[in-house]
Amino acid sequence: MKKMYLSGALLLCGAVLHGQQAPSGKAFRAGAATSIISPKIGTSNNGNMQDVTIKSIHDETMARSIVLDDGDTRLAIVVSDLCMVSREILDVAKRRASEITKIPAANMLMSATHTHSAGTACGVFQSEPDSEYVKFLSERIADAVIRANHNLAPARIGWGVGNEPSQVFNRRWKMKPGTPIINPFGKEDQVKMNPGIGNPNLLEPSGPTDPELPILSIQTPAGQPIALLANYSLHYVGGVGAGEVSADYYGMFAERMKQMLSAEGQDPAFVAIMSNGTSGNINNVNFGGKLTAPAKPYEKMRAVANVVAAEAFKVYQNIKYQDWVSLSSVQKEITLGVRKPAADEVTRAKDIIAKAKKPVMTSMEEIYAKETMAMKDYPDQVKLILQAFRIGDLAITAIPCEVFVEIGLDIKKRSPFKPTFSISLANGYNGYLPTPEHHKLGGYETWRAKSSYLEVDASAKITESLFELLGKLKTVNP
């Protein structure tokens, strides 16, 4: 180990490896930056079944960016504190950032964290984005890339993978035989999301979890931290004050890492980022455990952030850095079918809405009737971007969905790169991505709505395309 003293505190930094040989005249550089993206008070928050009006800002929401440069190729990664974000917003951001930095738009990976307490950036359920906020987001997300690119400086890079199983639980449960699980469409499911702690009818979770915590660390050649990118398959934590904006545990993790690395007050500022892994069916509630007293606002998310940051710090202390690695990216636009309602389902939905107290739908049956009416006018097919980055021997896949954990585990297992991790909610938003097996089980994540509409076989087609992209990256620099 090589000891580094920063801000008077002892940090243990991994030994430096020279890694890949840099081409003549090429050097590895990196830059990081943030942009504040907090919405205006009085506008929309879309983390619930009904729209919420923002009353206050508890902590600023951010777009956090890293730019990497191997001398030939530059990659940009931006993770924004949003529940989800539309492709239209991100496409505008990419064009603007590309015009100024000359980084190709295809080399930009832009995602949302999935905090449920941010400004609305995507129409879902009964929320719609404010038009001024849409424009603001495109500009500020682009700014995060532009500023990170401006901060490019000589750097070294390394990575490692931690394990923190204590904060992830599968939220879809099979129930005891005979337990009725009626969905908003009047049909019966085989699993229930968030069935309640201590529910006497609990049988078993319907799937696994992914406790891995991949860490990508970037430092100056002298060992001063520049940026850290983490990835964890946890949906979000929640527990905010009424109408308050918060970056959730993602933002608290970023601040905690800054403290643990004694990187406060640096210039340029150190940037820590927590990206959302494949957490479509994973949350932080142990339904098989015992009931405890309700947490105070922000108490639970802070506890989760501290536990995950502690594991990240363990990994950080043993990372082996390389002076130079090669970079590459590939992306592909694919077309997938949309699950649209049948004529009898539209008739039923019209009936339910006619009897509802308008304009706000309150019951789940009413809410999904409104979603059914929206889905009948959707196109039969949609286009979405799939993307893969290679950073030395590490790979990152990007999927514009709330991806089920089984999909992420399969990608990690079969990828030609070790390690590999996936960032969800990336480059757009196309709803939940369950496997065909989970579609058969039903449950909230499969219910047809703007939050879940891709064809039943979408996950198989997406993973097939991602392995094609990973294969291309392997042939570029095996």
Secondary structure, 3 states (H helix, E strand, C coil): CEEEEECCEEEEECCEECCCCCCCCCCCEEEEEEEECCCCCCCEECCCCCCEECCEECCCCEEEEEEEECCCCEEEEEEECCCCCCHHHHHHHHHHHHHHHCCCHHHEEEEECCCCCCCCCCCECCECCCHHHHHHHHHHHHHHHHHHHHCCEECEEEEEEEECHHHCEECEEEECCCCCCECCCCCECCEEECCCCCCCCEEEECCCCCCEEEEEEEECCCCCEEEEEEEECCCCCCCCCCCEECCHHHHHHHHHHHHHCCCCCCCCCCEEEEEECCCCCEECCCCCCCCCCCCCCCHHHHHHHHHHHHHHHHHHCCCCEECCCCEEEEEEEEEEEECCCCHHHHHHHHHHHHHCCCCCCCCHHHHHHHHHHHHCCCCCEEEEEEEEEEECCEEEEECCCEECHHHHHHHHHHCCCCCEEEECCECCCCCEECCHHHHHHCCHHHCCECCECECCCHHHHHHHHHHHHHHHHHHHCC
